[in-house]
């Protein structure tokens, strides 16, 4: 079975005039609604990264790229950005001072990066993890690290399918944080198969994962701007 190339592009948030110049009118309105400078920087960096990477991959001008955000499940406009008329799929995520874009051709992809924080892990685990996952997490020495690995894997998967938070994370059982990432089981009508999961290398203090809706093995290349 041929390998599927999965290009991962990492960047640090910035907010430069040449980056804002690539935003379309709707994106500019969204940018203006952000109150905090760091939120503006993460948003504009993600859109700039998407346009420059896609332009290079598709042979287009960054200035001419326009995204659609149609939801594949309800038809609303809150879906992930897509490049219409292209077989390229991409996904964006950001947290703290990390912005990441993953690009594949011929499959649906989702990515998530999470900065480890002092969240109430026990309370959140009840909302996010299955019973076997909670048992595995309780046995870990670094429970904060384990929880964020679980979270990033599940979030990446739900971004790949387009469900986002509309599908419960507790219906998805993924492998334990110290095991190779895979979907062990998925209950409910949102379940999708086949899926490839992979952990990424966002650096200390972060967890990140990518999910691709394919049976093909992945070849992941991580690039840093």
N, CA and C of each residue as an Amber inpcrd file, in Angstrom:
protein
   675
   0.8510000  -1.1910000   0.0000000   0.0000000   0.0000000   0.0000000
   0.8920000   1.2490000   0.0000000   0.6680000   2.1690000  -0.9260000
   1.5480000   3.3550000  -1.0100000   1.4370000   4.2410000   0.2150000
   2.5480000   4.8620000   0.5560000   2.6100000   5.7560000   1.7020000
   1.9270000   7.0790000   1.3680000   1.2470000   7.6570000   2.3410000
   0.6220000   8.9680000   2.1770000   1.5190000  10.0260000   2.8130000
   1.9360000  10.9940000   2.0180000   2.7990000  12.0680000   2.5110000
   1.9830000  13.0430000   3.3580000   2.5000000  13.3630000   4.5200000
   1.8170000  14.2610000   5.4550000   2.8160000  15.3330000   5.8820000
   2.6470000  16.5520000   5.3720000   3.5780000  17.6440000   5.6540000
   3.0640000  18.4790000   6.8160000   3.8920000  18.6210000   7.8380000
   3.5340000  19.3660000   9.0460000   4.3990000  20.6250000   9.1040000
   3.7530000  21.7800000   9.1480000   4.4560000  23.0640000   9.1640000
   4.2090000  23.7540000  10.4970000   5.2940000  24.0410000  11.2220000
   5.2210000  24.7330000  12.5010000   5.6450000  26.1890000  12.3520000
   4.9870000  27.0710000  13.0950000   5.3530000  28.4940000  13.0780000
   5.0960000  29.0850000  14.4590000   5.7290000  30.2050000  14.7340000
   5.4680000  30.9740000  15.9520000   4.5400000  32.1340000  15.6040000
   3.6190000  32.4830000  16.4780000   2.6670000  33.5600000  16.1710000
   3.3660000  34.8930000  15.9230000   2.8980000  35.5880000  14.9040000
   3.3660000  36.9350000  14.5830000   2.1910000  37.6920000  13.9790000
   2.3250000  38.9890000  13.9030000   1.2360000  39.8120000  13.3500000
   1.8710000  40.9550000  12.5730000   2.2260000  40.6620000  11.3220000
   2.9220000  41.6280000  10.4770000   1.9770000  42.1600000   9.4000000
   2.2060000  43.3940000   8.9230000   1.3290000  43.9630000   7.9020000
   1.1860000  43.0930000   6.6570000   2.2830000  42.4710000   6.2040000
   2.2030000  41.6460000   5.0020000   1.3820000  40.3850000   5.2280000
   1.2920000  39.9410000   6.4800000   0.4540000  38.7890000   6.7920000
  -1.0190000  39.1910000   6.7950000  -1.3220000  40.3290000   7.3990000
  -2.7190000  40.8040000   7.4240000  -3.2140000  41.1300000   6.0210000
  -2.3170000  41.5030000   5.1280000  -2.7160000  41.8810000   3.7740000
  -3.3210000  40.7170000   3.0000000  -3.0500000  39.4730000   3.4200000
  -3.5820000  38.3090000   2.7160000  -4.9740000  37.9040000   3.1990000
  -5.4600000  38.5040000   4.2830000  -6.7850000  38.1550000   4.7940000
  -7.8760000  38.6520000   3.8510000  -8.9320000  37.8380000   3.6790000
 -10.0740000  38.3280000   2.9050000 -10.9860000  39.1280000   3.8540000
 -12.0720000  39.6430000   3.3310000 -12.9260000  40.5320000   4.1180000
 -13.5030000  39.8420000   5.3500000 -13.9700000  38.6040000   5.1840000
 -14.5540000  37.8810000   6.3210000 -13.4960000  37.5900000   7.3770000
 -12.3100000  37.2130000   6.9320000 -11.2260000  36.9520000   7.8780000
 -10.7910000  38.2330000   8.5880000 -10.7940000  39.3390000   7.8600000
 -10.4430000  40.6140000   8.4730000 -11.4420000  40.9750000   9.5660000
 -12.7340000  40.7300000   9.3310000 -13.7460000  40.9970000  10.3550000
 -13.5140000  40.1300000  11.5860000 -13.1740000  38.8750000  11.3440000
 -12.9100000  37.9800000  12.4750000 -11.6600000  38.4270000  13.2210000
 -10.6300000  38.8010000  12.4950000  -9.3940000  39.3010000  13.1080000
  -9.6930000  40.5110000  13.9950000 -10.5050000  41.4180000  13.5080000
 -10.8070000  42.6370000  14.2530000 -11.6040000  42.3590000  15.5230000
 -12.3270000  41.2300000  15.5670000 -13.1250000  40.9190000  16.7530000
 -12.2820000  40.3910000  17.9170000 -11.0890000  39.9000000  17.6170000
 -10.2200000  39.4240000  18.6910000  -9.7720000  40.6150000  19.5280000
  -9.8390000  40.4830000  20.8350000  -9.4750000  41.5700000  21.7270000
  -8.0010000  41.5260000  22.1210000  -7.4630000  40.3430000  22.2770000
  -6.0920000  40.2080000  22.7640000  -5.1060000  40.1220000  21.6040000
  -3.9760000  40.8130000  21.6780000  -2.9810000  40.7580000  20.6010000
  -2.5120000  39.3450000  20.2970000  -2.3710000  38.5020000  21.3140000
  -1.8900000  37.1420000  21.0720000  -2.8960000  36.3180000  20.2740000
  -4.1960000  36.5760000  20.4700000  -5.2090000  35.8740000  19.6800000
  -5.1810000  36.3450000  18.2210000  -5.0030000  37.6440000  18.0150000
  -4.8700000  38.1650000  16.6570000  -3.6680000  37.5360000  15.9600000
  -2.5490000  37.4370000  16.6840000  -1.3240000  36.9080000  16.0890000
  -1.4840000  35.4390000  15.7140000  -2.0990000  34.6500000  16.5900000
  -2.2800000  33.2310000  16.2710000  -3.1970000  33.0510000  15.0630000
  -4.2690000  33.8450000  14.9970000  -5.1990000  33.7180000  13.8800000
  -4.5420000  34.1040000  12.5640000  -3.9100000  35.2570000  12.5110000
  -3.3530000  35.7180000  11.2450000  -2.1700000  34.8490000  10.8200000
  -1.4240000  34.3160000  11.7760000  -0.3250000  33.4170000  11.4340000
  -0.8490000  32.1350000  10.8070000  -1.9310000  31.6020000  11.3500000
  -2.5140000  30.3980000  10.7720000  -2.9870000  30.6040000   9.3490000
  -3.6920000  31.7090000   9.1040000  -4.1900000  31.9660000   7.7550000
  -3.0310000  32.2570000   6.7870000  -2.0200000  32.9640000   7.2540000
  -0.8670000  33.2470000   6.4000000  -0.1230000  31.9540000   6.0720000
   0.0500000  31.1000000   7.0700000   0.7150000  29.8200000   6.8590000
  -0.0670000  28.9760000   5.8630000  -1.3820000  28.9310000   6.0130000
  -2.2040000  28.1450000   5.0910000  -2.0720000  28.6460000   3.6620000
  -2.1420000  29.9490000   3.4660000  -2.0820000  30.4850000   2.1080000
  -0.7170000  30.2730000   1.4590000   0.3470000  30.4890000   2.2030000
   1.6740000  30.3550000   1.5990000   2.0110000  28.8920000   1.3200000
   1.6420000  27.9880000   2.2210000   1.9160000  26.5700000   2.0020000
   1.0670000  26.0260000   0.8550000  -0.2170000  26.3570000   0.8480000
  -1.0890000  25.8750000  -0.2320000  -0.7050000  26.4710000  -1.5760000
  -0.3200000  27.7280000  -1.5780000   0.1100000  28.3460000  -2.8390000
   1.2890000  27.6010000  -3.4250000   2.2350000  27.2340000  -2.5840000
   3.4140000  26.5030000  -3.0590000   3.0340000  25.1100000  -3.5520000
   2.1240000  24.4420000  -2.8240000   1.7470000  23.0710000  -3.1790000
   0.8630000  23.0080000  -4.4210000   0.0090000  24.0090000  -4.6060000
  -0.9670000  23.9770000  -5.7000000  -0.5850000  24.8560000  -6.8780000
   0.5290000  25.5800000  -6.7830000   0.9340000  26.4530000  -7.8770000
   0.0330000  27.6590000  -8.0360000  -0.4220000  28.2210000  -6.9100000
  -1.3250000  29.3680000  -6.9350000  -0.6350000  30.5840000  -6.3230000
  -1.2390000  31.7360000  -6.4860000  -0.7640000  32.9430000  -5.8210000
  -1.4410000  33.0430000  -4.4550000  -0.6800000  33.2940000  -3.3920000
  -1.3110000  33.4040000  -2.0690000  -2.4240000  34.4360000  -2.0340000
  -2.2550000  35.5290000  -2.7680000  -3.2550000  36.5960000  -2.7610000
  -4.5870000  36.1510000  -3.3680000  -4.5460000  35.1180000  -4.2000000
  -5.7680000  34.6840000  -4.8780000  -6.4970000  33.5470000  -4.1950000
  -5.9420000  33.0290000  -3.1200000  -6.5570000  31.8900000  -2.4490000
  -7.7120000  32.3580000  -1.5670000  -8.8630000  31.7110000  -1.7460000
 -10.0300000  31.9700000  -0.9120000 -10.5280000  30.6360000  -0.3690000
 -10.8500000  30.6070000   0.9080000 -11.2710000  29.3790000   1.5600000
 -12.7880000  29.3220000   1.7050000 -13.3240000  28.1050000   1.7010000
 -14.7110000  27.8820000   2.1080000 -14.6880000  27.2940000   3.5100000
 -15.7600000  27.5010000   4.2610000 -15.8520000  26.9680000   5.6240000
 -17.1810000  26.2370000   5.8270000 -17.6560000  25.5860000   4.7750000
 -18.9240000  24.8630000   4.8600000 -18.7750000  23.6170000   5.7320000
 -19.7180000  23.4090000   6.6320000 -19.7250000  22.2220000   7.4720000
 -20.2690000  21.0440000   6.6560000 -19.5490000  19.9110000   6.6040000
 -20.0290000  18.7760000   5.8010000 -21.2240000  18.0680000   6.4180000
 -21.5630000  18.3880000   7.6650000 -22.6350000  17.6680000   8.3540000
 -23.9400000  18.4530000   8.4050000 -23.8490000  19.7920000   8.5760000
 -25.0920000  20.5730000   8.6860000 -25.2090000  21.6600000   7.6250000
 -24.1470000  21.8810000   6.8450000 -24.1940000  22.8950000   5.8050000
 -23.9480000  24.3000000   6.2860000 -23.6740000  24.4910000   7.5960000
 -23.3680000  25.8100000   8.1190000 -22.0080000  26.2990000   7.6650000
 -21.6460000  27.4830000   8.1160000 -20.3860000  28.0880000   7.6790000
 -19.3190000  28.0470000   8.7740000 -19.4530000  27.1030000   9.7180000
 -18.5180000  27.0170000  10.8320000 -17.5120000  25.8720000  10.6520000
 -17.4490000  25.2920000   9.4670000 -16.5430000  24.1760000   9.2340000
 -15.0980000  24.6280000   9.1220000 -14.1940000  23.6580000   9.0090000
 -12.7830000  24.0080000   8.8750000 -12.5350000  24.6010000   7.4930000
 -11.5440000  25.4800000   7.3510000 -11.2500000  26.0720000   6.0390000
 -10.8420000  25.0000000   5.0280000 -11.3060000  25.1600000   3.7980000
 -10.9530000  24.2520000   2.7130000 -10.6240000  25.0650000   1.4700000
  -9.8210000  24.4480000   0.6030000  -9.4930000  25.0610000  -0.6770000
 -10.4080000  24.4480000  -1.7200000 -11.4080000  25.1820000  -2.2080000
 -12.3790000  24.5960000  -3.1390000 -11.7150000  24.1700000  -4.4430000
 -12.2170000  23.0330000  -4.9850000 -11.7310000  22.5440000  -6.2670000
 -10.3790000  21.8750000  -6.2110000  -9.8990000  21.5550000  -5.0090000
  -8.5780000  20.9550000  -4.8690000  -8.6720000  19.6430000  -4.1130000
  -7.7570000  18.6960000  -4.4200000  -7.6750000  17.4400000  -3.7000000
  -6.7930000  17.5670000  -2.4630000  -6.2490000  18.7630000  -2.2340000
  -5.4380000  19.0130000  -1.0500000  -6.3500000  19.3040000   0.1410000
  -6.0490000  18.6900000   1.2640000  -6.7770000  19.0020000   2.4840000
  -5.7700000  19.4440000   3.5360000  -6.1950000  20.3580000   4.3920000
  -5.2970000  20.8660000   5.4110000  -6.0710000  21.1150000   6.6950000
  -5.3300000  21.2400000   7.7730000  -5.9290000  21.5250000   9.0680000
  -4.9810000  22.4150000   9.8420000  -5.5660000  23.3380000  10.6100000
  -4.8090000  24.3070000  11.4030000  -5.1210000  24.1360000  12.8830000
  -4.1230000  24.4300000  13.7190000  -4.3540000  24.4810000  15.1470000
  -3.3240000  25.4160000  15.7660000  -3.6530000  25.9700000  16.9160000
  -2.6910000  26.8050000  17.6130000  -2.9610000  26.7570000  19.1040000
  -1.9030000  26.9410000  19.8770000  -1.9980000  26.9920000  21.3300000
  -0.7150000  27.6140000  21.8420000  -0.8390000  28.5440000  22.7820000
   0.3560000  29.1980000  23.2980000   1.1480000  29.8580000  22.1870000
   2.4200000  29.5230000  22.0840000   3.2400000  30.0970000  21.0120000
   3.5430000  29.0790000  19.9170000   2.5890000  28.1850000  19.6680000
   2.7010000  27.2150000  18.5870000   1.5260000  27.3850000  17.6150000
   1.8490000  27.4260000  16.3350000   0.8480000  27.3770000  15.2640000
   1.2700000  26.2490000  14.3380000   0.3320000  25.3840000  13.9740000
   0.6810000  24.2340000  13.1470000  -0.3330000  24.0640000  12.0240000
   0.1730000  23.7030000  10.8600000  -0.6500000  23.3590000   9.7010000
  -0.1950000  22.0040000   9.1970000  -1.1520000  21.1380000   8.8860000
  -0.8510000  19.8370000   8.2840000  -1.5330000  19.7640000   6.9330000
  -0.7880000  19.2910000   5.9390000  -1.2710000  19.2400000   4.5600000
  -1.1170000  17.8250000   4.0190000  -2.1950000  17.2910000   3.4240000
  -2.1460000  16.0070000   2.7380000  -2.9150000  16.1360000   1.4260000
  -2.7040000  15.1820000   0.5410000  -3.4330000  15.1540000  -0.7220000
  -4.1870000  13.8430000  -0.8450000  -5.4910000  13.9440000  -1.0610000
  -6.2980000  12.7620000  -1.2860000  -6.8930000  12.1390000  -0.0420000
  -6.8960000  12.8420000   1.0850000  -7.4990000  12.3290000   2.3110000
  -7.8620000  13.5000000   3.2100000  -8.7890000  13.2530000   4.1440000
  -9.1800000  14.2670000   5.1190000  -8.2130000  14.2360000   6.3000000
  -7.8380000  15.4150000   6.7950000  -6.8380000  15.4970000   7.8560000
  -7.3050000  16.4440000   8.9560000  -6.8640000  16.1590000  10.1780000
  -7.1020000  17.0420000  11.3060000  -5.8570000  17.1020000  12.1660000
  -5.6010000  18.2470000  12.7680000  -4.4360000  18.4030000  13.6340000
  -4.8350000  19.1800000  14.8790000  -4.1610000  18.8740000  15.9850000
  -4.4030000  19.6270000  17.2100000  -3.1070000  19.7510000  17.9870000
  -2.8680000  20.9370000  18.5400000  -1.7580000  21.1670000  19.4560000
  -2.3250000  21.7550000  20.7380000  -1.8170000  21.2760000  21.8680000
  -2.3120000  21.7100000  23.1690000  -1.1310000  22.0600000  24.0620000
  -1.1440000  23.2630000  24.6190000  -0.1600000  23.6070000  25.6350000
  -0.6030000  22.9990000  26.9610000   0.3060000  22.3110000  27.6200000
  -0.0330000  21.7200000  28.9100000  -0.3150000  22.8260000  29.9230000
  -1.4220000  22.6920000  30.5990000  -1.8440000  23.7190000  31.5560000
  -2.3060000  23.0480000  32.8370000  -2.6190000  23.8620000  33.8160000
  -3.0830000  23.3520000  35.1040000  -4.6000000  23.1980000  35.0890000
  -5.0870000  22.5440000  34.0470000  -6.5130000  22.2630000  33.9950000
  -6.8950000  21.2930000  35.1220000  -8.1660000  21.2770000  35.4620000
  -8.6610000  20.3130000  36.4480000  -8.7940000  18.9620000  35.7600000
  -7.6910000  18.2280000  35.7420000  -7.6050000  17.0200000  34.9300000
  -8.6590000  15.9860000  35.3310000  -8.8750000  15.8060000  36.6180000
  -9.8380000  14.7920000  37.0500000 -11.2380000  15.1100000  36.5500000
 -11.6300000  16.3830000  36.6560000 -12.9660000  16.7630000  36.1890000
 -13.0720000  16.6240000  34.6780000 -12.0570000  17.0970000  33.9620000
 -12.0860000  17.0330000  32.5110000 -12.0110000  15.5960000  32.0090000
 -11.2880000  14.7420000  32.7300000 -11.1700000  13.3420000  32.3070000
 -12.5380000  12.6720000  32.2470000 -13.4380000  13.0360000  33.1620000
 -14.7870000  12.4710000  33.1420000 -15.5390000  12.8830000  31.8780000
 -15.2180000  14.0500000  31.3430000 -15.9150000  14.5940000  30.1770000
 -15.2710000  14.1500000  28.8650000 -14.0030000  13.7180000  28.9080000
 -13.2290000  13.4990000  27.6900000 -12.8390000  12.0400000  27.4830000
 -12.5550000  11.3280000  28.5740000 -11.9520000  10.0030000  28.4650000
 -12.9500000   8.8810000  28.7450000 -12.7020000   7.7420000  28.1340000
 -13.4590000   6.5240000  28.4350000 -12.9560000   5.9460000  29.7520000
 -13.6880000   4.9880000  30.2900000 -13.2750000   4.3630000  31.5590000
 -11.8890000   3.7200000  31.4560000 -11.5850000   2.9320000  30.4060000
 -10.2290000   2.3680000  30.3060000  -9.1540000   3.4480000  30.2010000
  -9.4630000   4.5590000  29.5260000  -8.4900000   5.6450000  29.4220000
  -8.2470000   6.3000000  30.7730000  -9.2960000   6.4790000  31.5520000
  -9.1380000   7.0730000  32.8800000  -8.3010000   6.1750000  33.7900000
  -8.4810000   4.8740000  33.6540000  -7.6730000   3.9390000  34.4380000
  -6.2030000   4.0270000  34.0380000  -5.9440000   4.0830000  32.7320000
  -4.5610000   4.2010000  32.2660000  -3.9440000   5.5200000  32.7140000
  -4.7330000   6.5950000  32.6820000  -4.2200000   7.9050000  33.0950000
  -3.8870000   7.9060000  34.5870000  -4.7160000   7.2860000  35.4020000
  -4.4960000   7.2640000  36.8500000  -3.1920000   6.5620000  37.2110000
  -2.7370000   5.6530000  36.3450000  -1.5070000   4.9060000  36.6300000
  -0.2560000   5.6190000  36.1420000  -0.4200000   6.7490000  35.4500000
   0.7390000   7.4550000  34.9000000   1.3860000   8.3590000  35.9380000
   2.7250000   8.4420000  35.8850000   3.4450000   9.3420000  36.7850000
   3.1950000  10.8030000  36.4210000   3.1580000  11.0980000  35.1150000
   2.9150000  12.4690000  34.6420000   1.5200000  12.5160000  34.0320000
   0.5300000  12.7240000  34.8670000  -0.8510000  12.6850000  34.4160000
  -1.1980000  13.8760000  33.5330000  -0.5680000  15.0180000  33.7890000
  -0.8180000  16.1910000  32.9490000  -0.3900000  15.9100000  31.5060000
   0.7990000  15.3560000  31.3420000   1.2800000  14.9870000  30.0040000
   0.3250000  13.9870000  29.3530000  -0.0670000  12.9560000  30.0990000
  -0.9350000  11.9270000  29.5390000  -2.2780000  12.4700000  29.0950000
  -2.8780000  13.3280000  29.9470000  -4.1870000  13.8800000  29.5880000
  -4.1140000  14.6820000  28.3040000  -3.0980000  15.5240000  28.1320000
  -3.0200000  16.3600000  26.9410000  -2.7090000  15.5540000  25.6800000
  -2.0260000  14.4280000  25.8220000  -1.8400000  13.5360000  24.6750000
  -3.1860000  12.9440000  24.2620000  -3.9360000  12.4410000  25.2250000
  -5.2820000  11.9360000  24.9220000  -6.1090000  13.0130000  24.2170000
  -6.1130000  14.2070000  24.7960000  -6.9420000  15.2940000  24.2670000
  -6.5460000  15.6200000  22.8270000  -5.2590000  15.7670000  22.5640000
  -4.8270000  16.1750000  21.2250000  -5.1580000  15.1070000  20.1910000
  -5.0290000  13.8350000  20.5540000  -5.3640000  12.7610000  19.6010000
  -6.8500000  12.7990000  19.2410000  -7.7030000  12.9510000  20.2460000
  -9.1430000  12.9510000  19.9910000  -9.5750000  14.2120000  19.2470000
  -9.0270000  15.3510000  19.6180000  -9.3710000  16.5980000  18.9430000
  -8.9550000  16.5590000  17.4770000  -7.7610000  16.0270000  17.1940000
  -7.3070000  15.9010000  15.8050000  -8.2680000  15.0220000  15.0050000
  -8.7140000  13.9290000  15.5980000  -9.6380000  13.0230000  14.9130000
 -10.9560000  13.7100000  14.5910000 -11.5240000  14.4220000  15.5600000
 -12.8100000  15.0730000  15.3330000 -12.6980000  16.2490000  14.3720000
 -11.5190000  16.8420000  14.2560000 -11.3070000  17.8790000  13.2470000
 -11.1980000  17.2520000  11.8650000 -10.6000000  16.0660000  11.7770000
 -10.5020000  15.3880000  10.4770000 -11.8750000  15.0050000   9.9500000
 -12.7490000  14.5350000  10.8300000 -14.0860000  14.1300000  10.3950000
 -15.0170000  15.3180000  10.2000000 -14.6520000  16.4650000  10.7840000
 -15.5090000  17.6430000  10.6890000 -16.5520000  17.7350000  11.7800000
 -16.5360000  16.8030000  12.7350000 -17.5300000  16.8410000  13.8060000
 -17.2080000  17.8880000  14.8680000 -15.9280000  18.1310000  15.1030000
 -15.5740000  19.0600000  16.1660000 -16.1710000  18.6030000  17.4890000
 -16.6600000  19.5510000  18.2710000 -17.2200000  19.2150000  19.5740000
 -18.6510000  18.6900000  19.5010000 -19.1840000  18.5230000  18.2640000
 -20.5380000  17.9910000  18.1220000 -20.6010000  16.5070000  18.4410000
 -19.4650000  15.8210000  18.4080000 -19.4180000  14.4000000  18.7540000
 -18.7170000  14.2500000  20.0980000 -19.2350000  13.4170000  20.9870000
 -18.6390000  13.2860000  22.3180000 -17.2830000  12.5830000  22.2780000
 -16.3040000  13.1660000  22.9730000 -14.9860000  12.5370000  23.0390000
 -15.0310000  11.2120000  23.7950000 -15.9860000  11.0640000  24.7070000
 -16.0720000   9.8340000  25.4830000 -16.5270000   8.6430000  24.6480000
 -16.9680000   8.8830000  23.4120000 -17.3290000   7.7630000  22.5330000
 -16.1090000   7.2090000  21.8070000 -14.9760000   7.8950000  21.9300000
 -13.7550000   7.4980000  21.2340000 -12.7580000   6.9560000  22.2460000
 -12.2370000   5.7620000  21.9810000 -11.2100000   5.1540000  22.8160000
  -9.9340000   5.0710000  21.9920000  -8.9110000   5.8150000  22.4070000
  -7.6200000   5.7590000  21.7270000  -6.6070000   5.0750000  22.6360000
  -5.4960000   4.6870000  22.0520000  -4.4620000   3.9790000  22.7980000
  -3.8760000   4.8740000  23.8870000  -3.2470000   4.2660000  24.8700000
  -2.6910000   5.0150000  25.9840000  -1.5160000   5.8690000  25.5180000
  -1.2110000   6.9480000  26.2370000  -0.2120000   7.9110000  25.7740000
   1.1690000   7.3410000  25.5000000   1.5590000   6.2670000  26.1750000
   2.8840000   5.6950000  25.9680000   2.8910000   4.5870000  24.9180000
   1.7350000   4.3190000  24.3030000   1.6400000   3.3220000  23.2410000
   1.5210000   4.0120000  21.8840000   1.8500000   3.3170000  20.7890000
   1.6630000   3.9090000  19.4560000   0.2230000   4.3870000  19.2830000
   0.0280000   5.5890000  18.7530000  -1.3290000   6.1420000  18.6580000
  -2.2090000   5.3950000  17.6680000  -3.3960000   5.0380000  18.1130000
  -4.3900000   4.4080000  17.2470000  -5.7600000   4.5360000  17.8850000
  -6.7820000   4.4290000  17.0360000  -8.1580000   4.4060000  17.5280000
  -8.4840000   2.9630000  17.8910000  -8.7260000   2.7290000  19.1720000
  -9.0330000   1.3830000  19.6530000 -10.4900000   1.0440000  19.3680000
 -11.3790000   1.9920000  19.6320000 -12.8170000   1.7890000  19.4080000
 -13.4850000   3.1470000  19.2910000 -14.5910000   3.1710000  18.5530000
 -15.3760000   4.3960000  18.4160000 -16.8380000   3.9970000  18.3360000
 -17.6160000   4.4000000  19.3180000 -19.0290000   4.0640000  19.3730000
 -19.8690000   5.2280000  18.8680000 -21.0410000   4.9100000  18.3410000
 -21.9650000   5.9560000  17.9180000 -21.9470000   6.1880000  16.4250000
 -22.9050000   6.9860000  15.9680000 -23.0960000   7.2020000  14.5380000
 -22.0240000   8.0800000  13.9160000 -21.2400000   8.7750000  14.7260000
 -20.1730000   9.6230000  14.1890000 -18.9320000   8.8310000  13.8050000
 -18.8640000   7.5550000  14.1780000 -17.6570000   6.7580000  13.9740000
 -17.2530000   6.6960000  12.5090000 -15.9580000   6.8100000  12.2690000
 -15.3800000   6.7820000  10.9290000 -14.2190000   5.8040000  10.9290000
 -14.0760000   5.0680000   9.8290000 -12.9600000   4.1470000   9.6700000
 -12.6440000   4.0390000   8.1830000 -11.3730000   3.8510000   7.7980000
 -10.1740000   3.7090000   8.6210000  -9.5850000   5.0700000   9.0230000
  -8.7480000   5.0450000  10.0530000  -8.1070000   6.2540000  10.5680000
  -6.6500000   5.9520000  10.8960000  -5.7770000   6.8670000  10.5540000
  -4.3910000   6.8090000  11.0140000  -4.1740000   7.9650000  11.9970000
  -3.5700000   7.6570000  13.1390000  -3.2100000   8.6590000  14.1220000
  -1.6900000   8.7030000  14.2650000  -1.1620000   9.8870000  14.5240000
   0.2680000  10.0340000  14.7870000   0.4770000  11.1820000  15.7590000
   1.4070000  10.9910000  16.6890000   1.8100000  12.0760000  17.5720000
   2.8670000  12.9200000  16.8660000   2.8540000  14.2200000  17.1460000
   3.8130000  15.1440000  16.5640000   4.7940000  15.6200000  17.6270000
   5.7730000  16.4220000  17.2010000   6.8090000  16.9150000  18.1030000
   6.7110000  18.4360000  18.2140000   5.8280000  18.9290000  19.1010000
   5.6590000  20.3810000  19.2280000   6.6770000  21.0360000  20.1460000
   7.4990000  20.2400000  20.8330000   8.4550000  20.7980000  21.7770000
   7.9830000  20.6590000  23.2090000   8.8500000  20.9740000  24.1760000
   8.5190000  20.7980000  25.5910000   7.2890000  21.6030000  26.0040000
   6.4760000  20.9810000  26.8460000   5.3140000  21.6670000  27.3880000
   4.0820000  21.6110000  26.5140000   4.1330000  20.8740000  25.4190000
   3.0080000  20.7920000  24.4920000   2.7520000  19.3330000  24.1120000
   1.5370000  19.0670000  23.6520000   1.1860000  17.7910000  23.0250000
   0.5280000  18.1070000  21.7020000   0.7480000  17.2550000  20.7110000
   0.1510000  17.4900000  19.3940000  -0.0320000  16.1590000  18.6830000
  -1.0620000  16.1020000  17.8560000  -1.3520000  14.8790000  17.1060000
  -2.0050000  15.2320000  15.7820000  -1.8970000  14.3010000  14.8470000
  -2.5460000  14.4310000  13.5480000  -3.3720000  13.1730000  13.2970000
  -4.5280000  13.3480000  12.6760000  -5.3940000  12.2360000  12.2920000
  -5.6900000  12.3500000  10.8050000  -5.5920000  11.2400000  10.0880000
  -5.8690000  11.2140000   8.6550000  -6.8470000  10.0800000   8.3820000
  -7.8990000  10.3780000   7.6320000  -8.9150000   9.3630000   7.3270000
  -8.4520000   8.5530000   6.1290000  -7.6190000   7.5660000   6.4020000
  -7.0300000   6.7390000   5.3600000  -6.5590000   5.4290000   5.9610000
  -6.4290000   4.4090000   5.1100000  -5.8250000   3.1450000   5.5320000
  -4.3450000   3.0990000   5.1790000  -3.8820000   4.0760000   4.4140000
  -2.4870000   4.0760000   3.9730000  -1.5570000   4.4640000   5.1180000
  -0.3700000   3.8790000   5.1690000   0.6050000   4.3160000   6.1710000
   1.0300000   5.7510000   5.9040000   1.3770000   6.4650000   6.9690000
   1.7400000   7.8700000   6.8560000   3.2500000   8.0410000   6.8590000
   3.7050000   8.9650000   6.0340000   5.0810000   9.4620000   6.1260000
   4.9830000  10.9330000   6.5440000   5.3990000  11.2210000   7.7640000
   5.2290000  12.5580000   8.3330000   6.5510000  13.3120000   8.2820000
   6.4950000  14.5070000   7.7220000   7.6500000  15.3940000   7.6750000
   7.2880000  16.6670000   8.4140000   8.0330000  16.9770000   9.4760000
   7.7700000  18.1780000  10.2600000   8.7690000  19.2610000   9.8800000
   8.2290000  20.4320000   9.4930000   9.0330000  21.5670000   9.0370000
   8.7830000  22.7490000   9.9670000   9.8310000  23.4830000  10.2910000
   9.7010000  24.6140000  11.2050000  10.1280000  25.9020000  10.5190000
   9.2270000  26.8930000  10.5830000   9.5090000  28.1860000   9.9620000
  10.4930000  28.9630000  10.8140000
